[in-house]
Amino acid sequence: MPYTDNDGVQIHYEMEGDGQPLVLQHGLSSNLTRWGMSGYVDVLKGDYKLIMIDARGHGESDKPYDADVYDRKIMASDVVAVLDAEGIDKSHYLGYSMGGSIGFGLAESFPERVHSLIIGGMHPYAITGVDVLLERLEAGGMEAWVSSMDPPPDSERRKMLLANDPQAIVAASVALRDRPDLSHVLPNMTMPCLIYVGDADDLHVGAERCVTEMPNATWVSLPGLNHDETMSQGNLVLPHVTEFLRVVTEHTALIG
């Protein structure tokens, strides 16, 4: 299992495939295995070197309990630490939900490290709706939150959720809730960007709005999908992702 150290925090990651590097960064309470569960790995590994990262607080990475160390700039620096460990100067990036927030953090602090950004289920404005999750976690841990999900997760997803350390997820949730408005970065996001959100997701309005403030963005709205469904149904998202990456990688190959 490869790990890298970022200021005393061990970050776990796995790699698979060949081609231009593509970071895959999961959302809150997931881990890097979610990409395989949702079909992304099998589709993308033939054309890209996939760099799947367990965000701090998740999976096999270290799990600090201080919300301050889940700041989006620090979590973006975890991605950079993994790229540095592998000797990769620049990568494509796909992040969903919290992973999308980290993507905006990369655009803010490390834009020179990404060829392109794909951000799903997230916008850069102040985030609402995390307090309900926090209340359930603080009242009864992961079991209370997972038991409240409607529809309930399948057995594989349920097992993954229950394996989380609830104190680490609380810390990450607090940081996400308290994340400042990042819309100041939008006009400077000149790298190719793809923003996608299900139209039954509460984050849809903000995501659609942010695209109008970005100079080089492609917008995809996925009909009838809520936040979790958009992540789970990779078969509906991947055609947009692969076409976007095909165009971008052809361009980056031409310019070297």
Residue pairs with C-beta under 8 A, 6 or more apart in sequence:
1 12
1 14
1 60
2 12
2 13
2 14
2 15
2 85
3 10
3 11
3 12
3 13
3 60
3 61
4 10
4 11
4 13
4 81
4 82
4 84
4 85
5 11
5 81
6 77
6 78
6 81
7 77
9 56
9 61
9 62
9 64
9 69
9 78
10 61
10 62
11 53
11 54
11 56
11 61
11 62
11 78
11 81
11 82
12 32
12 53
12 54
12 59
12 60
12 61
13 32
13 51
13 52
13 53
13 54
13 82
14 32
14 52
15 49
15 50
15 51
15 52
15 86
16 41
16 45
16 49
16 50
16 52
17 41
17 44
17 45
17 46
17 47
17 48
17 49
17 50
18 45
18 46
18 47
18 48
18 49
19 46
19 47
19 48
19 49
19 249
20 47
20 48
20 49
20 91
20 92
20 115
20 249
20 252
21 48
21 49
21 51
21 83
21 86
21 88
21 90
21 91
21 92
22 44
22 48
22 49
22 50
22 51
22 91
22 92
22 93
22 94
22 245
23 51
23 52
23 53
23 79
23 82
23 83
23 91
23 92
23 93
23 94
23 95
24 32
24 35
24 40
24 50
24 51
24 52
24 53
24 94
24 95
24 99
25 53
25 55
25 79
25 93
25 94
25 95
25 96
25 98
25 99
25 102
25 103
26 32
26 34
26 35
26 52
26 53
26 54
26 55
26 58
26 95
26 96
26 97
26 98
26 99
27 34
27 96
27 97
27 98
27 99
27 100
27 121
27 231
28 97
28 98
28 169
28 172
28 173
28 176
29 58
29 161
29 164
29 169
30 58
30 160
30 231
31 54
31 58
31 59
31 60
31 160
32 52
32 53
32 54
32 59
33 59
33 160
34 160
34 231
35 41
35 50
35 52
36 42
37 156
37 157
37 160
37 232
38 231
38 232
38 233
38 234
39 234
39 235
39 238
40 94
40 234
40 238
40 241
41 50
41 52
43 234
43 238
43 242
44 50
44 238
44 241
44 242
47 242
47 245
47 249
48 92
48 245
51 82
51 83
51 86
51 88
51 91
53 61
53 78
53 79
53 82
54 60
54 61
55 61
55 75
55 78
55 98
55 99
55 102
55 172
56 62
56 63
56 64
56 69
56 70
56 74
56 75
56 78
56 172
57 63
57 64
57 70
57 165
57 168
57 169
57 171
57 172
58 164
58 168
58 169
58 172
61 78
63 165
63 167
63 168
64 70
64 168
64 171
65 167
65 168
65 170
65 171
66 171
67 170
67 171
67 172
67 174
67 175
67 178
68 175
69 171
70 171
70 172
70 174
70 175
70 176
71 175
71 179
72 101
72 102
72 104
72 105
72 108
72 175
72 179
72 182
73 105
73 108
73 109
75 101
75 102
75 105
76 102
76 105
76 106
76 108
76 109
76 110
77 109
77 110
79 93
79 102
79 106
79 110
79 113
80 106
80 110
80 113
83 89
83 91
83 113
89 113
90 112
90 113
90 114
90 115
91 113
91 114
91 115
92 114
92 115
92 116
92 117
92 118
92 245
92 248
92 249
93 103
93 106
93 114
93 116
93 117
93 118
94 118
94 120
94 241
95 101
95 102
95 103
95 117
95 118
95 119
95 120
95 122
96 120
96 121
96 122
96 230
96 231
97 120
97 121
97 122
97 227
97 231
98 122
98 172
98 176
99 120
99 122
100 119
100 120
100 121
100 122
101 122
101 127
101 176
101 179
101 182
103 117
103 118
103 119
103 122
104 119
104 122
104 124
104 182
104 185
105 182
106 113
106 114
106 117
107 114
107 117
107 185
107 188
107 189
107 191
108 182
108 185
111 188
111 189
111 191
114 191
115 191
115 192
115 248
115 249
115 252
116 191
116 192
116 193
116 194
116 244
116 245
116 248
117 189
117 191
117 192
117 193
117 194
118 193
118 194
118 196
118 241
118 244
118 245
119 193
119 194
119 195
119 196
120 195
120 196
120 197
120 230
120 231
120 237
121 196
121 197
121 198
121 201
121 203
121 207
121 227
121 230
121 231
122 197
122 203
122 207
123 197
123 203
123 206
123 207
123 209
123 210
124 181
124 182
124 183
124 185
124 186
124 206
124 210
125 181
125 182
125 183
125 206
125 209
125 210
126 179
126 180
126 181
127 176
127 177
127 179
128 202
129 202
130 173
130 174
130 176
130 177
131 177
133 145
133 173
134 170
134 173
134 174
134 177
136 144
136 145
136 148
137 144
137 145
137 166
137 169
137 170
137 173
138 170
140 147
141 166
142 161
142 162
142 164
142 166
142 169
143 162
145 161
146 152
146 153
146 158
146 161
146 162
152 158
153 161
157 232
183 210
183 213
186 210
186 213
186 214
187 213
187 214
187 215
189 214
189 215
189 216
189 217
190 215
190 216
191 216
192 216
192 218
192 244
192 247
192 248
192 251
193 214
193 216
193 217
193 218
194 217
194 218
194 220
194 240
194 241
194 244
195 207
195 210
195 211
195 214
195 217
195 218
195 219
195 220
196 207
196 219
196 220
196 221
196 222
196 230
196 237
196 240
196 241
197 203
197 204
197 207
197 208
197 220
197 221
197 222
197 230
198 204
198 221
198 222
198 223
198 224
198 225
198 226
198 227
198 229
198 230
199 221
199 222
199 223
199 224
199 225
200 224
200 225
200 226
200 229
201 225
201 226
201 227
201 230
202 227
203 227
204 221
207 219
208 219
208 221
210 217
211 217
211 219
218 244
220 240
222 230
222 236
222 237
225 233
225 236
230 236
230 237
